[in-house]
Amino acid sequence: MLRWTVIFIILAIIAGIFGFGGIAAGAVDIARVLFFIFIVLFVISLVTGRKKV
């Protein structure tokens, strides 16, 4: 999921450089959502931790 976040951030930067405002805004929104989902899943995995048997 982090890979998708990075891909959309790069896409937003490239679109912003070339002046495609709508495409850049859409890519930024997608990247932001994926980033927050990644952070939430990361925090949950830290809290639950790996169970040792």
Backbone as CSV, one residue per row, in Angstrom:
resi,resn,N_x,N_y,N_z,CA_x,CA_y,CA_z,C_x,C_y,C_z
1,MET,0.828,-1.187,0.000,0.000,0.000,0.000,0.876,1.256,0.000
2,LEU,2.003,1.183,0.665,2.913,2.325,0.654,3.400,2.596,-0.766
3,ARG,3.560,1.542,-1.551,3.993,1.685,-2.939,2.977,2.516,-3.728
4,TRP,1.672,2.255,-3.524,0.636,3.012,-4.229,0.647,4.472,-3.808
5,THR,0.902,4.719,-2.527,0.971,6.097,-2.045,2.093,6.848,-2.748
6,VAL,3.252,6.219,-2.839,4.401,6.848,-3.491,4.114,7.072,-4.977
7,ILE,3.482,6.091,-5.628,3.154,6.235,-7.051,2.236,7.428,-7.280
8,PHE,1.196,7.577,-6.446,0.271,8.690,-6.638,0.898,10.026,-6.273
9,ILE,1.813,10.051,-5.314,2.506,11.303,-4.997,3.379,11.730,-6.174
10,ILE,4.101,10.774,-6.767,4.940,11.081,-7.926,4.075,11.535,-9.095
11,LEU,2.946,10.860,-9.308,2.031,11.255,-10.374,1.512,12.672,-10.154
12,ALA,1.186,13.020,-8.913,0.701,14.363,-8.607,1.778,15.411,-8.857
13,ILE,3.019,15.098,-8.509,4.110,16.050,-8.730,4.337,16.264,-10.223
14,ILE,4.354,15.174,-10.992,4.557,15.291,-12.441,3.405,16.059,-13.084
15,ALA,2.178,15.742,-12.681,1.022,16.454,-13.232,1.052,17.924,-12.846
16,GLY,1.497,18.217,-11.625,1.605,19.607,-11.191,2.650,20.377,-11.982
17,ILE,3.762,19.708,-12.309,4.818,20.363,-13.097,4.294,20.714,-14.482
18,PHE,3.529,19.806,-15.077,3.017,20.054,-16.419,1.736,20.880,-16.431
19,GLY,1.206,21.213,-15.263,0.071,22.110,-15.183,-1.292,21.460,-15.293
20,PHE,-1.381,20.177,-15.054,-2.672,19.494,-15.101,-3.286,19.555,-13.711
21,GLY,-3.978,20.638,-13.410,-4.501,20.893,-12.068,-5.465,19.837,-11.579
22,GLY,-6.428,19.457,-12.411,-7.435,18.479,-11.987,-6.830,17.111,-11.728
23,ILE,-5.912,16.696,-12.605,-5.267,15.395,-12.441,-4.387,15.401,-11.195
24,ALA,-3.664,16.489,-10.987,-2.786,16.587,-9.817,-3.598,16.567,-8.532
25,ALA,-4.718,17.285,-8.518,-5.551,17.314,-7.319,-6.136,15.931,-7.030
26,GLY,-6.554,15.233,-8.064,-7.089,13.886,-7.877,-6.038,12.925,-7.356
27,ALA,-4.837,13.016,-7.905,-3.760,12.132,-7.463,-3.349,12.445,-6.025
28,VAL,-3.347,13.718,-5.672,-3.005,14.098,-4.299,-4.054,13.558,-3.325
29,ASP,-5.316,13.657,-3.698,-6.377,13.142,-2.820,-6.244,11.638,-2.619
30,ILE,-5.988,10.912,-3.699,-5.820,9.458,-3.598,-4.601,9.123,-2.751
31,ALA,-3.501,9.821,-2.982,-2.282,9.573,-2.209,-2.504,9.868,-0.729
32,ARG,-3.255,10.916,-0.433,-3.527,11.280,0.961,-4.348,10.193,1.651
33,VAL,-5.377,9.702,0.976,-6.212,8.648,1.552,-5.397,7.379,1.787
34,LEU,-4.607,6.985,0.786,-3.784,5.777,0.938,-2.760,5.947,2.053
35,PHE,-2.205,7.153,2.187,-1.224,7.403,3.237,-1.845,7.251,4.614
36,PHE,-3.045,7.803,4.807,-3.692,7.691,6.115,-4.107,6.252,6.417
37,ILE,-4.553,5.519,5.403,-4.875,4.100,5.611,-3.622,3.340,6.010
38,PHE,-2.496,3.621,5.341,-1.231,2.980,5.680,-0.822,3.295,7.115
39,ILE,-0.949,4.546,7.528,-0.567,4.936,8.888,-1.440,4.220,9.919
40,VAL,-2.744,4.159,9.668,-3.651,3.490,10.606,-3.307,2.005,10.725
41,LEU,-3.077,1.343,9.599,-2.717,-0.074,9.639,-1.373,-0.289,10.335
42,PHE,-0.438,0.635,10.126,0.865,0.532,10.772,0.734,0.664,12.293
43,VAL,-0.065,1.617,12.752,-0.260,1.807,14.192,-0.962,0.594,14.796
44,ILE,-1.956,0.056,14.092,-2.649,-1.136,14.592,-1.683,-2.309,14.700
45,SER,-0.816,-2.464,13.713,0.141,-3.568,13.774,1.152,-3.365,14.903
46,LEU,1.502,-2.114,15.209,2.411,-1.860,16.330,1.739,-2.172,17.665
47,VAL,0.471,-1.817,17.779,-0.255,-2.028,19.039,-0.477,-3.511,19.280
48,THR,-0.935,-4.219,18.266,-1.202,-5.644,18.459,0.075,-6.439,18.572
49,GLY,1.082,-6.050,17.825,2.382,-6.717,17.912,2.321,-8.149,17.405
50,ARG,3.487,-8.744,17.354,3.594,-10.141,16.933,3.480,-11.022,18.161
51,LYS,2.554,-11.933,18.119,2.335,-12.836,19.245,3.373,-13.952,19.235
52,LYS,4.067,-14.120,20.349,5.028,-15.215,20.469,4.356,-16.414,21.080
53,VAL,4.553,-17.557,20.497,3.904,-18.780,20.983,4.800,-19.522,21.913
